[in-house]
């Protein structure tokens, strides 16, 4: 199956947010409640919440941040 290249940015963000929220929510849940009986359910809830907050945030902020970096930071050609 081939995916149109115009979806590359979206797919990259979806996978990145999925991986990073998984890792961070796992670590935070483990440090707060430890590996108790309800760890897995607590971690999944935390992961879903983090994903639902993080993906739209990155979707809306990535373009302004890229523009800021392009305008404010001098890069060598």
C-alpha positions in Angstrom: 0.0 0.0 0.0 1.4 3.4 -1.0 0.6 6.5 0.9 0.5 10.0 -0.7 3.6 12.0 0.3 1.4 14.9 1.5 0.5 12.8 4.5 4.2 12.3 5.5 4.2 15.1 8.1 0.9 13.8 9.7 2.2 10.2 9.9 5.5 11.3 11.3 3.8 13.4 14.0 1.3 10.5 14.8 4.1 8.0 15.3 6.4 10.4 17.2 3.7 11.5 19.6 2.7 7.9 20.1 6.2 6.8 21.0 7.2 9.8 23.2 3.9 9.9 25.1 4.2 6.1 25.7 7.7 6.5 27.1 7.0 9.5 29.2 3.7 8.4 30.6 5.2 5.0 31.5 8.1 6.6 33.4 5.8 9.1 35.2 3.2 6.4 36.1 6.0 4.2 37.4 7.6 6.9 39.5 4.3 8.1 41.0 2.5 4.8 41.8 5.2 2.2 41.3 4.6 -1.2 39.7 1.4 -2.0 41.6 -1.6 -4.1 40.7 -3.3 -1.3 38.9 -0.2 0.0 37.1 -1.2 -1.1 33.6 -4.6 0.5 33.7 -3.3 3.7 35.2 -0.6 3.8 32.6 -3.0 3.3 29.7 -5.3 6.1 31.0 -2.3 8.4 31.4 -1.1 7.5 27.9 -4.4 8.2 26.3 -4.7 11.5 28.1 -1.2 12.5 27.1 -1.8 11.6 23.5 -5.0 13.5 23.3 -3.4 16.6 24.6 0.0 16.3 22.9 -1.0 15.5 19.3 -3.2 18.6 18.7 -0.7 20.8 20.5 2.1 19.6 18.2 -0.1 19.9 15.2 -0.9 23.5 15.8 2.5 24.6 17.2 4.9 22.8 14.7 4.4 25.4 11.9 4.9 28.5 14.1 8.0 26.9 15.7 9.5 26.0 12.4 8.9 29.5 11.1 10.5 31.0 14.3 13.6 28.7 13.9 13.9 29.6 10.2 13.7 33.3 10.9 15.7 33.7 14.1 18.5 31.1 13.8 21.1 31.6 11.2 22.0 28.4 9.4 24.9 27.9 7.1 24.1 27.0 3.5 
